[in-house]
Amino acid sequence: MKRILCAVAAVVMLSACSSVAEMRVATFNIRYDAAADAKTGDSWRERKADVAATITTHDFDIVGTQEGNKRQIEDLKALMPDYDCIGHPYGGAKGNAHTVTIFYKRDKFELLEQGTFWYSPTPDIESKGWDATDLRLCHWGKFRDKPSGRVFYFFDSHLYWRLEEARANSGKVHIAKVKEIAGKKAVISVGDFNSLESSPQVQDILSLLNDSYSVTATPPQGCTNTNLGGGNFVGPAVNRIDFIFVSPSVKVQEYVVLEDKRPSGHYPSDHLPVVSTITLK
């Protein structure tokens, strides 16, 4: 009888781990806490509740954010009690002006491992890359989807924006580290890549991963462009530089650029958030 019960339990466990994992993944550059934004009514104090509401109202399961400093992240943690987060600082004279931070629903995901690499010739050492004037990095987490048992890797990046050598080499670093870290496991890679789809760096990434915009099973929704311009909260967005990349095994069911506005008519950030519903089989 004991052997029968163990066999039944094993079948149940195997069935649970063979089920499909579905989740809503997103990227959202939340704009750093700039003093100049107060002049237009867009200070972080005035925006933070709307940034949090965007994440919770649209039911993001896991989202990579960029630019938020330590205090901004603490504010979001307080406003979003159902989420845990992991991240790493970068930028500014002391290398800690901003963070890339991944927020995830604690009831849905178990964090198994995390790490950081830098966009530079020495990605395993904190370092500036090529002609870049500040640190740029990727923070990643290895997660288990609790309902299905599926394991996946989530990468969150903010690439350098100005000088071409650092930008062009960042795509090569990205795919090399994704291969090294994730192997053949499912990958979701999001962020503000500060690059158009036609750029060498994004083309390098597309040699390994798919752009969710291009492979969604249903037509993309919302506007195409995601970047409003630094410190601009009123639009229109001028180019598409925020991406959700996925490995070929990840199926994209939906791709949406959100255009929610605050009561003032301004957007919560100077980037529009991008969200995709995906499945892992």
C-alpha positions in Angstrom: 0.0 0.0 0.0 2.9 2.4 0.8 4.5 1.7 -2.6 1.2 2.5 -4.3 0.8 5.8 -2.4 4.4 6.8 -3.3 3.8 6.0 -6.9 0.6 8.1 -6.9 2.4 11.0 -5.3 5.2 10.8 -7.8 2.7 10.9 -10.7 1.0 14.0 -9.1 4.3 15.8 -8.7 5.4 15.0 -12.3 2.0 16.2 -13.6 2.4 19.5 -11.6 5.9 20.1 -13.0 4.8 19.3 -16.5 2.1 21.9 -16.6 2.4 25.2 -18.4 3.6 28.3 -16.6 1.9 31.5 -17.6 3.0 34.9 -16.4 2.8 38.6 -17.2 6.3 40.0 -17.6 7.2 43.7 -18.0 9.9 46.3 -18.3 9.5 49.8 -16.9 12.1 52.6 -16.7 10.6 54.5 -13.8 12.8 57.7 -14.2 15.2 58.7 -11.5 14.3 61.2 -8.8 15.3 64.3 -10.6 15.0 67.7 -8.8 14.1 69.4 -12.1 10.9 67.3 -12.4 9.3 69.2 -9.6 8.9 72.2 -11.9 6.5 70.3 -14.1 4.6 68.6 -11.3 6.4 65.3 -12.0 8.6 64.8 -8.9 9.0 61.3 -7.6 6.8 62.2 -4.6 4.0 63.1 -7.1 4.6 60.1 -9.4 5.4 57.2 -7.1 1.8 56.0 -6.4 1.0 56.0 -10.1 4.1 54.0 -10.9 3.1 51.4 -8.3 -0.5 51.4 -9.5 0.7 50.7 -13.0 2.4 47.6 -11.8 -0.3 46.3 -9.6 -3.4 47.4 -11.6 -2.0 45.7 -14.7 -1.1 42.7 -12.6 2.6 42.4 -13.5 3.9 39.1 -12.1 7.5 40.1 -12.6 8.9 43.4 -13.9 12.4 44.7 -14.5 12.7 48.4 -13.5 15.6 50.8 -14.3 16.9 54.1 -12.8 15.1 54.1 -9.5 17.4 54.9 -6.6 17.5 53.2 -3.2 14.8 55.5 -1.7 12.5 55.1 -4.8 12.8 51.3 -4.5 11.9 51.5 -0.8 8.9 53.6 -1.6 7.7 51.0 -4.2 8.2 48.1 -1.8 6.0 49.9 0.7 3.3 50.6 -2.0 3.5 47.0 -3.3 3.5 44.7 -0.3 2.8 41.5 -2.4 6.2 41.9 -4.2 9.7 41.1 -3.3 12.7 42.6 -5.2 16.3 42.1 -6.1 18.7 44.5 -7.8 22.0 46.3 -8.0 23.1 49.9 -8.1 24.9 51.7 -10.9 25.5 55.2 -12.4 26.6 58.5 -11.1 30.0 59.6 -9.8 29.9 57.0 -6.9 28.3 54.2 -9.0 25.1 54.1 -6.9 22.8 56.8 -8.3 20.4 54.3 -9.8 19.5 50.7 -9.7 18.2 47.9 -11.9 15.6 46.2 -9.7 13.4 43.2 -10.4 10.1 43.1 -8.6 8.3 39.8 -8.4 5.2 38.3 -6.7 6.5 36.3 -3.8 3.5 34.0 -3.8 4.1 33.0 -7.4 7.9 32.8 -7.7 10.7 31.4 -5.6 14.1 33.1 -6.0 16.8 30.4 -6.5 19.8 32.4 -7.4 20.8 35.9 -8.5 23.8 37.8 -9.9 25.2 40.8 -11.7 27.4 41.4 -14.7 28.7 44.6 -16.2 28.7 45.8 -19.7 32.4 46.0 -20.2 35.3 43.9 -21.4 35.5 42.4 -17.9 31.8 41.7 -17.2 32.4 39.7 -14.0 34.2 42.7 -12.4 32.5 46.0 -11.6 33.8 48.1 -14.4 33.0 50.8 -17.0 32.8 49.6 -20.6 35.0 51.0 -23.4 34.1 54.7 -23.9 31.2 54.7 -21.4 31.3 57.4 -18.7 29.5 55.5 -16.0 28.7 51.9 -15.0 26.1 49.9 -16.8 25.0 46.5 -15.8 22.5 43.6 -15.9 21.1 42.0 -12.7 19.5 38.6 -13.1 17.5 36.1 -11.1 16.9 32.4 -11.4 13.3 31.7 -10.4 10.9 28.8 -10.0 7.3 29.3 -10.9 5.6 27.8 -7.9 2.3 26.7 -9.6 4.0 24.8 -12.4 7.5 24.1 -11.0 9.1 25.6 -14.2 12.5 27.3 -13.8 13.4 30.3 -15.8 16.0 33.2 -15.8 15.0 36.8 -15.8 17.6 39.4 -16.9 17.1 43.2 -16.3 19.4 45.6 -18.1 20.1 49.3 -18.6 22.5 49.9 -21.5 24.7 52.9 -22.0 23.0 55.6 -24.0 25.5 58.0 -25.6 28.9 56.8 -27.0 28.9 54.2 -29.7 31.7 51.8 -28.8 30.1 51.0 -25.4 26.7 50.6 -26.9 27.8 48.4 -29.8 29.8 46.0 -27.6 27.0 45.6 -25.0 24.9 43.2 -27.2 27.9 40.8 -27.5 28.4 40.8 -23.7 24.7 40.3 -23.2 24.4 37.1 -25.3 27.6 35.7 -24.0 26.6 36.0 -20.4 23.0 34.8 -21.0 24.4 31.6 -22.6 26.9 31.2 -19.8 24.4 31.7 -17.0 21.1 30.3 -18.3 22.3 27.5 -20.6 19.3 26.0 -22.2 16.8 27.1 -19.6 14.0 29.5 -20.5 15.1 33.2 -20.6 13.3 36.5 -20.3 15.5 39.5 -20.8 14.1 43.0 -20.4 15.3 46.5 -20.0 16.0 49.9 -21.3 18.5 49.0 -24.1 18.9 52.6 -25.3 19.0 51.2 -28.8 16.8 50.8 -31.8 16.0 47.4 -33.2 18.3 48.1 -36.2 21.3 48.8 -34.0 24.2 46.4 -33.9 23.7 45.7 -30.2 20.1 44.7 -30.6 20.8 42.7 -33.7 23.4 40.7 -31.7 20.8 40.0 -29.0 18.3 38.9 -31.7 20.8 36.3 -32.8 20.0 34.4 -29.6 16.7 35.7 -28.3 13.3 36.8 -29.9 11.8 40.2 -29.7 8.4 39.7 -28.1 7.0 42.5 -30.2 7.8 40.4 -33.3 6.7 37.0 -32.1 3.5 37.7 -30.2 0.6 35.4 -31.1 -1.8 38.4 -31.2 -1.1 41.8 -32.8 0.9 44.3 -30.6 -1.3 46.7 -28.7 -0.7 50.3 -27.8 1.7 52.6 -29.5 4.9 51.3 -31.0 7.4 53.7 -29.4 8.3 53.6 -25.7 10.7 56.5 -25.0 9.3 60.0 -24.3 12.7 61.6 -23.9 14.6 62.4 -20.7 12.4 64.3 -18.3 9.4 64.5 -20.7 6.2 63.1 -19.2 3.7 64.3 -21.9 4.8 62.5 -25.1 4.5 61.5 -27.8 7.0 58.7 -27.5 9.7 59.0 -30.1 11.4 55.6 -30.4 11.3 51.9 -29.3 14.2 51.3 -27.0 12.5 49.2 -24.2 12.4 45.5 -25.0 11.2 42.2 -23.7 13.4 39.5 -25.3 12.6 35.8 -24.8 14.3 32.5 -25.7 12.7 30.5 -28.5 11.0 28.1 -26.1 9.0 31.0 -24.5 5.7 31.6 -26.2 4.4 35.2 -26.3 0.7 35.4 -26.2 0.3 39.2 -25.9 2.4 42.4 -26.2 1.2 45.7 -24.9 2.7 49.2 -24.5 0.7 50.8 -21.7 -0.3 54.4 -22.0 -1.9 55.0 -18.6 -1.8 58.7 -17.5 -1.9 60.4 -14.1 -4.8 62.7 -13.3 -2.6 65.6 -14.5 -2.6 64.1 -18.0 1.1 63.3 -17.6 2.6 59.8 -17.8 4.0 58.3 -14.6 7.5 58.1 -16.2 9.4 59.3 -19.2 9.3 55.8 -20.6 6.1 53.8 -21.3 6.0 50.3 -19.7 5.9 47.3 -21.9 4.1 44.1 -20.8 3.8 40.6 -22.3 1.8 37.6 -21.3 4.0 34.6 -21.9 3.9 30.8 -21.4 6.7 28.4 -20.5 6.1 24.8 -21.7 
